[in-house]
């Protein structure tokens, strides 16, 4: 009698335990799915709000790179004296000032993109310094001429950074 009661009890509880485990599994699966859906919707909403800000940051850095493009920069900034060192320092100060004005834009960009922009800025400054050390340069106007002639042989560092920005923006869509 004892074993039949035990078998009868098992025949009722075993299906109940299995049903409970299946229900727990599906409830857990549903909860995780809902959490993932909510997270996705929040991210989608955040991206929708952040996209215009990120695009604006890329626009500002594009403007920065265009402004430090040596061909445009040297035409825009004319020497105030004949001293080549004063002109070199003045042009570099303009680049640094423009860069500092846009420093906050880095939070909207990838580290790689920001590094390329900083590298373009530093390479531009290096080109100016290297040209100033040349024996062909004896005054500010000659410095401008040498830098512009050097640009005919190679591309401006800001052009490579601009290409990278354009590529990164196209990946956002």
N, C-alpha and C positions, 0 to 999 in steps of 0.2 A: 504494500500500500504506500509506503514511504517513497519508493522509487517512482511509482506512477504519478504521485503528486509532484515530485521533483521534475519529472519529464513534462508534465502538464504545465508547471510553472515556467520551465525553460521554453516551452513552445509558445508561451505568451510573451515572455520578456525578450527573447532573442529577436523576433521581428521588430519589437518596439525599440530595442537598442540600435538595430541596423537602420531603421527609419530615422531615429534621432541623429545618428552619425551622418546619414545622407543629407538630412535637413541642415545640420550644422555646416557641412561642407558647402552646400549651395548658398547658405546664408553668408558664409565667410567669403565665398567667391563673388557674390553679389555686392557685398560691402566694399571689397577691394576694387571692383569694377566701378562702382559709384565714386569712390575716392579718386580713382584715376581719371574719371570723366570730369569731376569737379576741378581737379588740378589742371587738366587740359584746357578747360574753359577759362580758368583764371589766367593761365599763361597766354592763351589766345587774346584775352582782353588786355592784358598787360602789354603784349607785343603791339596790339593795335594802337595803344596809347603811346608807346615808346617809339614806334616807327617814325613818326614825323620828327621827333627830337633827334633820333639817330641820323636821319637824312639831313637835318639842319646842321648837325656836327660835321658830316661829310662835306656838305656845301661850304661850310666855313673853312675847313682844312683845304678844300680845293682852291678856294679864294686865296688862302695863305700861300699855297704852293705856286699859284699863278703870280702872286705879288713878289715872291722871292726868286722867280725865274730870272736869271741874270740878264737876259736880253731886255726884259721889261723893267727890271729894277734899275739898271744903269741908265736907261733912257729917262725914267721917272726921277731919279736922284742925280742931280747935276752937282759937280764939284763947286764948293764955295770958295776954295782957295786952290793954289797950284800944288800944295803939299800932298804928295801921294799917300803918306801915312795918315793924315787927317781924313782924307777921302775914304781910305780903307776902313778906318775906325768908324766913320760915320755910316757907311753902308752896312757894316756888320752890326752896328747898334740898331739900325733900322730893322734888320732881319730879326735880331733878338727881341726887340720890342714887339714886333708883329707876332712872334712865336709866343711870348709871354701872354699876349692878349688872348691867345687861343688855347692855352694850356688845359683848361677845363674840358675841352672837347675829347680828351683821351678817355674819359669814363664811358663814352658811347661807342668806342671803337675796340677792335681786337688788339691785343698786345702786339701782334705782328704788324698790323697796319700802323700803329703808333710808332713802332720802332723804325719802320721804313720812312715815315715822315720826318722823324728826328734825324735819321741818317741823311736824308736829302738836304735838310737844313745844314747839318754839319759839313757835308760835302760841298755845298754852295759856299759856305764860309771858308773852307779849305782852298777852294779854287781862287777866291779873292786874295787870300794870304799868299798863296803860291805865286800868283801873277804879280803881286807887289814885290816879291823877292827877285823877280826876273831882272836881268841886266838891261833889258829893253825898256824898262819903266823908269822914267826920271821925273814925271809929274802926274797929277791926277788925271788929266785928259788922256795921257799915254796909258795909264792903268786901265781906264775904260776901254780904250782901243784894243789893248792886249787881251783883256778878258773876252771881249766880243769876238775877236779873231780866233781865240781858243775855242769858243763855242761853235764856230763853223766846223771844226774838226770832230767835235763830240757833242753829244746831247746833254742838255742841262739836267742836273740831278733831280730837279723837281718833276721832270717829265716822267721818269720811271715811277716815282711815288704817285703821280696822278693816274698812271695806268693801273697801279695796284688798287687805288681807291675806286676807280671805275669798275674794276673786276669785283671788288668786295660789295659794292652797292648792287651790282647785277645779281650777285648771289643771294641778296636779301629777298628777291621776288620769288 
